[in-house]
């Protein structure tokens, strides 16, 4: 299925960018891309978003395996007219596997995209995190539109 190919592209892009960060930057080193907005900063995270649950690798292993299983089941059940939903699920699958690879082999997640939004220094993230957020956002939007369409159809 094409959705697994999309997920593979996310995984490869995520792992390639993380490899470049680990290979060419020291931890804590930062490169200005756009002053006061975007930096490439070599950072490590042993927890989840915003550093919560630091060091709870066993928890992340279990949750990630469950999430990957659920995503694969949903992808397998997709109908041909659900292409955007399939893309959203593939983004989530690729993101989940990308960070899982880090946790499994590095025992930490490599983050490097450092943004400042209206003076708020947003937590540093990576390609896998971006794919997960975009995928979840798409699922929410598509679910809302589907619900609205079904409601209008039933009226």
C-alpha positions as CSV (number, residue, x, y, z in Angstrom):
1,X,0.0,0.0,0.0
2,X,1.2,3.5,-0.8
3,X,0.6,4.7,2.8
4,X,3.4,2.5,4.0
5,X,5.7,4.1,1.4
6,X,4.8,7.5,2.8
7,X,5.6,6.3,6.3
8,X,8.9,5.0,5.1
9,X,9.8,8.4,3.5
10,X,9.1,10.1,6.9
11,X,11.2,7.5,8.7
12,X,14.1,7.9,6.3
13,X,14.0,11.7,6.4
14,X,13.7,11.7,10.2
15,X,16.6,9.3,10.6
16,X,18.8,11.0,8.0
17,X,18.4,14.4,9.7
18,X,19.0,13.0,13.1
19,X,22.1,11.3,11.9
20,X,23.4,14.6,10.5
21,X,22.8,16.3,13.8
22,X,24.5,13.6,15.8
23,X,27.4,13.4,13.3
24,X,28.1,17.0,12.7
25,X,27.0,18.9,15.8
26,X,27.9,18.7,19.5
27,X,25.0,18.4,21.9
28,X,23.8,21.9,22.8
29,X,25.4,23.5,19.7
30,X,23.1,25.8,17.8
31,X,23.1,27.2,14.3
32,X,21.0,30.4,13.5
33,X,18.8,29.9,10.4
34,X,16.5,32.9,10.9
35,X,17.4,35.1,13.8
36,X,14.9,35.2,16.7
37,X,12.7,32.6,14.9
38,X,14.5,29.4,13.7
39,X,17.6,27.6,14.9
40,X,19.1,24.1,14.4
41,X,20.0,23.1,18.0
42,X,21.4,19.7,18.9
43,X,19.3,18.4,21.8
44,X,18.5,15.0,23.3
45,X,15.3,14.0,25.1
46,X,14.9,10.9,27.2
47,X,11.2,11.6,27.7
48,X,8.2,12.7,25.6
49,X,6.9,16.1,24.5
50,X,8.3,18.9,26.6
51,X,10.5,16.5,28.4
52,X,7.8,14.8,30.4
53,X,8.3,11.2,31.7
54,X,12.1,11.4,31.5
55,X,13.8,8.0,31.5
56,X,10.6,5.9,31.2
57,X,11.8,4.0,28.2
58,X,9.8,0.9,29.0
59,X,6.6,3.0,28.9
60,X,7.4,4.4,25.5
61,X,8.3,1.0,24.1
62,X,4.9,-0.4,25.1
63,X,2.8,2.6,24.1
64,X,4.6,2.9,20.7
65,X,4.2,-0.8,19.8
66,X,0.4,-0.5,20.7
67,X,0.1,2.8,18.7
68,X,1.9,1.3,15.7
69,X,-0.4,-1.8,15.8
70,X,-3.5,0.4,15.9
71,X,-2.3,2.6,13.0
72,X,-1.5,-0.5,10.8
73,X,-5.0,-1.9,11.5
74,X,-6.6,1.4,10.6
75,X,-4.5,1.7,7.4
76,X,-5.5,-1.8,6.4
77,X,-9.2,-1.0,6.9
78,X,-9.1,2.2,4.8
79,X,-11.5,2.5,1.9
80,X,-10.3,3.9,-1.5
81,X,-12.1,7.2,-0.9
82,X,-10.2,7.9,2.3
83,X,-6.9,9.1,0.8
84,X,-6.4,12.1,3.1
85,X,-7.1,10.0,6.2
86,X,-4.5,7.4,4.9
87,X,-1.9,10.2,4.5
88,X,-2.6,11.4,8.0
89,X,-2.2,7.8,9.4
90,X,1.0,7.3,7.4
91,X,2.4,10.5,8.9
92,X,1.6,9.3,12.3
93,X,3.0,5.8,11.6
94,X,6.3,7.3,10.2
95,X,6.6,9.7,13.1
96,X,6.0,7.0,15.7
97,X,8.5,4.6,14.2
98,X,11.1,7.4,13.7
99,X,11.1,8.3,17.4
100,X,10.8,4.6,18.4
101,X,14.1,3.9,16.5
102,X,15.8,6.6,18.5
103,X,14.5,5.2,21.8
104,X,15.4,1.7,20.9
105,X,19.0,2.3,19.6
106,X,20.1,5.6,21.3
107,X,18.0,5.4,24.5
108,X,17.0,9.0,23.8
109,X,15.4,11.0,21.0
110,X,17.4,13.4,18.9
111,X,15.7,16.8,18.6
112,X,17.0,19.8,16.6
113,X,14.3,22.1,15.3
114,X,14.3,25.1,17.6
115,X,11.7,27.8,17.1
116,X,10.9,31.0,18.9
117,X,7.3,32.2,18.4
118,X,6.5,35.7,19.7
119,X,9.3,35.5,22.2
120,X,8.3,32.0,23.4
121,X,11.1,29.5,22.9
122,X,9.1,26.5,21.8
123,X,10.4,23.0,22.9
124,X,12.9,21.6,20.4
125,X,11.5,18.9,18.1
126,X,12.3,16.8,15.0
127,X,10.9,15.5,11.7
128,X,9.1,12.6,13.5
129,X,7.4,14.9,15.9
130,X,6.3,17.2,13.1
131,X,4.8,14.3,11.2
132,X,3.0,13.1,14.3
133,X,1.5,16.5,15.0
134,X,0.5,17.1,11.3
135,X,-1.0,13.6,11.1
136,X,-3.0,14.0,14.3
137,X,-4.2,17.5,13.2
138,X,-5.3,16.1,9.9
139,X,-7.2,13.2,11.6
140,X,-9.0,15.8,13.8
141,X,-9.9,18.0,10.9
142,X,-11.0,15.1,8.7
143,X,-13.1,13.6,11.5
144,X,-14.8,17.0,12.1
145,X,-15.6,17.4,8.4
146,X,-16.8,13.8,8.2
147,X,-19.1,14.3,11.2
148,X,-20.5,17.5,9.7
149,X,-21.1,15.9,6.4
150,X,-22.8,12.9,8.0
151,X,-25.0,15.3,10.1
152,X,-26.0,17.3,7.0
153,X,-26.7,14.0,5.1
154,X,-29.0,12.8,7.9
155,X,-31.0,16.0,8.1
